């Protein structure tokens, strides 16, 4: 049904589409949006876990084979600890084992995980999860002052725009979606003049950083109320820089296509507060230590995944006002570099210090042989540093982390020299082993 609605939307005249920008959120996003109440209440964790485990047992093959009957709400955390983990490989191999018998093509649709660093997996989502998701996302954005019907935003998400246009207007989200594959310092002025004033910038941090560098090079001063950073990690220093430079608020969030966890940081601390109305979090580690982040969806009954491995790592913190995820590692760069067949190093451990970060837009690691790396560096156009100095400083900064590797440092001549995912994200690691 949701796919049919999208098809109808695609053929609607542009003038009618534009009216959607001022239609109330409650109408645009449907009944599940109206019924949803985003919350961080810790008490919801047990209640929702109890509900989804019982639902999965009644309506999925995997649940019937693996989940116990007749346990109490007070026992749910202990029950969860004993349940088997679910991985993306398991879902990909036997999706019918995790698909609820209450759903079919009329009340669900298929999406795929991003696949950066691992094989894409098809996930079935309930139609209701769409409004449920947007209720939570707009709750995050509202924390930094965003109102969809009132505030326009520029969106930088790796979108390809049809024809020769450099951007397109999406009235459902009241956004100007810029073609980031074509965005450059030579067309940034004409794009912003055409679009006119906007209040927010939303997108991948790497693309926002690139966009800001073009603005700076063209001496463009934007008056903004806030930034929404999604789909990639962002350092606290970068968030603080945006806050300071633009006197703007910054929101970022942690989530997955599988809709198992949603957590938000609106204070630029990189402590992400978990929505207990959206999903439950379990850390596969000794209490208090960093471990793999596993999630249980409260958002998607079509595929009620319980204790699903995200492939990311972090620490779970409990405070008086809720649960938090901190020290998130592995995300947005899930892969490893390999010294040999046995020795691997996570890309999350290869970080640059803040001084050099101001002089570059991005750096990319490429590996096609054990023990050998090529690091491609995209300088910031506003940097006054010579290319050789940038290479030397980065080589010195990474030398202790890559001691045993044979490393070649190269300067990228333009953003086009950086390999991107199919969705337009700049990929930190291109692993060819």
RAZI-V970597 format. One record per backbone hydrogen bond with DSSP energy under -1.0 kcal/mol. CO is the residue of the C=O (numbers start at 1). NH is the residue of the N-H. E is the energy in kcal/mol with one decimal. If there is no record, write none. Layout:
CO,NH,E / CO,NH,E
This chain:
1,5,-2.0 / 2,6,-2.1 / 3,7,-1.9 / 4,8,-2.3 / 5,9,-2.4 / 6,10,-1.9 / 9,12,-1.1 / 13,17,-2.1 / 14,18,-2.1 / 17,20,-1.8 / 18,21,-1.4 / 19,22,-1.4 / 24,27,-1.4 / 24,28,-2.1 / 25,29,-2.6 / 30,34,-1.7 / 31,35,-2.2 / 32,36,-1.1 / 39,277,-1.5 / 41,44,-1.3 / 42,45,-1.2 / 43,47,-1.3 / 44,48,-3.1 / 45,49,-2.1 / 46,50,-2.7 / 47,51,-1.8 / 48,52,-2.6 / 49,53,-2.3 / 50,54,-1.7 / 51,55,-2.2 / 52,56,-2.8 / 53,57,-2.0 / 54,58,-1.7 / 55,59,-2.0 / 56,60,-1.8 / 59,101,-2.0 / 60,64,-2.1 / 61,65,-1.8 / 62,66,-1.4 / 63,67,-2.7 / 72,75,-1.5 / 73,76,-1.5 / 75,79,-2.3 / 76,80,-2.7 / 77,81,-1.9 / 78,82,-1.0 / 80,83,-1.1 / 86,309,-3.4 / 87,91,-1.9 / 88,92,-2.6 / 89,93,-2.1 / 90,94,-2.2 / 94,97,-1.7 / 95,98,-1.5 / 97,62,-2.9 / 100,103,-1.5 / 107,127,-2.3 / 109,125,-3.2 / 111,123,-3.4 / 121,113,-2.1 / 123,111,-2.7 / 125,109,-2.6 / 126,129,-1.1 / 127,130,-1.3 / 128,132,-1.9 / 129,133,-2.7 / 130,134,-2.1 / 131,135,-1.9 / 132,136,-1.4 / 133,137,-2.6 / 134,138,-2.4 / 135,139,-1.0 / 136,140,-1.9 / 137,141,-2.4 / 138,142,-2.2 / 141,144,-1.5 / 141,146,-2.0 / 142,145,-1.8 / 147,150,-1.4 / 147,151,-3.2 / 152,199,-2.3 / 152,200,-1.5 / 153,176,-2.9 / 154,202,-3.1 / 155,178,-2.2 / 156,204,-2.0 / 166,179,-3.0 / 168,177,-3.0 / 170,175,-2.1 / 174,153,-1.3 / 175,170,-3.1 / 176,155,-2.6 / 177,168,-1.8 / 178,180,-1.3 / 179,182,-1.2 / 179,183,-1.2 / 184,188,-1.0 / 187,191,-2.1 / 188,192,-2.2 / 189,193,-2.2 / 190,194,-2.0 / 191,195,-2.4 / 192,196,-2.3 / 199,225,-3.5 / 199,226,-1.4 / 200,154,-2.3 / 201,228,-2.5 / 202,156,-3.0 / 203,230,-1.8 / 204,208,-2.4 / 205,209,-2.5 / 206,210,-1.7 / 207,211,-2.7 / 208,212,-2.7 / 209,213,-1.7 / 210,214,-1.6 / 211,215,-2.0 / 212,216,-2.5 / 213,217,-2.3 / 214,218,-1.9 / 215,220,-3.2 / 216,219,-1.2 / 225,249,-2.3 / 226,201,-1.6 / 227,251,-2.8 / 228,203,-2.4 / 229,253,-1.1 / 235,239,-1.9 / 236,240,-2.9 / 237,241,-2.1 / 238,242,-2.1 / 239,243,-2.3 / 240,244,-2.6 / 241,245,-3.0 / 242,246,-1.9 / 249,227,-2.3 / 251,229,-3.1 / 252,265,-3.2 / 254,263,-1.9 / 256,259,-1.6 / 262,275,-2.7 / 263,254,-3.0 / 264,273,-3.0 / 265,252,-2.3 / 272,325,-2.7 / 273,264,-2.3 / 275,278,-1.2 / 275,279,-1.9 / 278,298,-2.7 / 280,296,-2.2 / 282,294,-2.6 / 283,285,-2.0 / 286,289,-2.6 / 291,314,-2.6 / 292,284,-2.6 / 293,310,-2.1 / 294,282,-3.0 / 295,308,-3.2 / 296,280,-2.5 / 302,100,-2.8 / 303,305,-2.1 / 305,297,-2.0 / 307,86,-2.3 / 308,295,-2.3 / 312,293,-2.9 / 313,329,-4.0 / 314,291,-2.5 / 315,326,-2.4 / 317,324,-3.0 / 319,322,-1.2 / 322,319,-3.0 / 323,274,-2.8 / 324,317,-3.0 / 325,272,-3.0 / 326,315,-2.8 / 329,313,-3.0 / 330,333,-1.2 / 335,347,-1.7 / 337,345,-2.8 / 338,371,-2.5 / 343,339,-2.1 / 343,340,-1.2 / 345,337,-2.8 / 346,349,-1.8 / 347,350,-1.9 / 349,351,-1.0 / 353,357,-1.2 / 356,359,-1.5 / 359,380,-2.7 / 362,378,-3.1 / 364,376,-3.0 / 365,430,-3.1 / 366,374,-2.4 / 367,432,-3.0 / 369,372,-1.8 / 371,406,-3.1 / 373,408,-2.2 / 374,366,-3.0 / 375,410,-2.8 / 376,364,-2.8 / 377,412,-3.6 / 378,361,-3.4 / 378,362,-1.3 / 380,383,-2.4 / 386,390,-2.1 / 387,391,-2.3 / 388,392,-2.4 / 389,393,-2.7 / 390,394,-2.2 / 391,395,-2.5 / 392,396,-2.3 / 393,397,-2.4 / 394,398,-2.2 / 398,402,-1.8 / 402,405,-1.7 / 406,373,-2.5 / 408,375,-2.9 / 410,377,-2.9 / 414,417,-2.1 / 415,418,-1.6 / 419,427,-1.7 / 421,424,-1.9 / 425,421,-2.5 / 428,365,-3.6 / 430,367,-2.3
